Amino acid sequence: MAVISKTIVAAALAGLLAISTPAMAADPSNTRYEEGDDVAVLFDLVILRPFGLVVTAAGTAIYVAVSPITAITGNLKKSFAVLVAAPAAYTFKRDLGESRM
């Protein structure tokens, strides 16, 4: 059963790749990055985005753990912004290859 589901997932991914590649290649003037930024995009996709996801999850866990203490001091919004919102924005809202928000 697991072999069938892996085959279906692989076929679906191959189909999506086959459909999306010609659409991206259709209009070369539609690129948002300059020549030579391929390494930055690849580094962002392979290293920074997964690291940002881990930092977002860790920040969420820390926020949940310290939220009773920060609720007493009245700093819930600030701790949420620092521990959860900033890493999530860095991970999910940036364009690929951008190093700054």
C-alpha positions in Angstrom: 0.0 0.0 0.0 2.9 2.4 0.8 4.5 1.7 -2.5 1.3 2.7 -4.4 1.0 6.0 -2.4 4.6 6.8 -3.1 4.1 6.2 -6.8 1.0 8.4 -6.8 2.8 11.2 -5.0 5.8 10.9 -7.4 3.6 11.0 -10.4 1.7 14.0 -9.1 4.9 15.9 -8.4 6.3 15.0 -11.9 3.1 16.2 -13.5 3.2 19.5 -11.6 6.8 20.0 -12.6 6.0 19.3 -16.2 3.2 21.8 -16.2 4.9 24.6 -14.3 8.2 24.6 -16.2 6.9 25.7 -19.6 4.8 28.4 -18.0 7.8 29.9 -16.3 9.9 29.8 -19.5 7.2 31.4 -21.6 8.0 35.0 -20.6 11.6 35.8 -20.0 10.9 39.4 -19.2 8.9 38.4 -16.2 11.9 37.7 -14.0 12.3 39.6 -10.7 15.9 38.7 -10.0 19.0 39.7 -11.8 21.5 37.4 -13.5 23.7 35.6 -11.0 21.1 35.5 -8.2 20.4 31.8 -8.8 22.8 30.9 -5.9 21.0 33.3 -3.6 17.6 31.8 -4.5 18.9 28.3 -4.0 20.6 29.1 -0.7 17.4 30.8 0.5 15.2 27.8 -0.6 17.4 25.1 0.8 19.0 26.6 3.9 17.3 29.8 5.1 13.6 28.8 4.7 13.9 25.5 6.6 16.0 27.2 9.2 13.4 30.0 9.5 10.7 27.4 9.9 12.6 25.8 12.7 13.1 29.2 14.4 9.4 30.0 14.0 8.4 26.7 15.6 11.0 27.2 18.4 9.8 30.8 19.0 6.2 29.6 19.1 7.1 27.0 21.7 9.1 29.5 23.8 6.2 32.0 23.5 3.7 29.5 24.8 6.0 28.6 27.6 6.7 32.2 28.8 3.3 33.6 28.0 2.0 33.3 31.6 4.9 35.4 32.8 4.7 38.0 30.0 0.9 38.2 30.6 1.6 39.3 34.2 4.1 42.0 33.0 1.8 43.1 30.1 4.3 42.4 27.3 2.3 39.7 25.4 2.3 41.7 22.2 6.0 42.5 22.3 7.0 38.9 23.0 4.7 37.6 20.3 6.2 40.1 17.8 9.8 39.1 18.7 9.4 35.3 19.1 6.7 34.5 16.5 5.8 37.2 14.1 9.3 38.3 13.1 10.6 34.8 12.3 7.4 33.9 10.5 7.5 37.1 8.4 11.2 36.4 7.5 10.3 32.8 6.5 7.0 33.3 4.7 6.7 36.9 3.5 10.0 37.5 1.8 10.6 36.9 -1.9 13.1 34.1 -2.7 16.6 35.3 -2.7 16.0 38.5 -0.6 18.1 38.7 2.4 16.2 41.5 4.2 12.6 42.1 5.0 
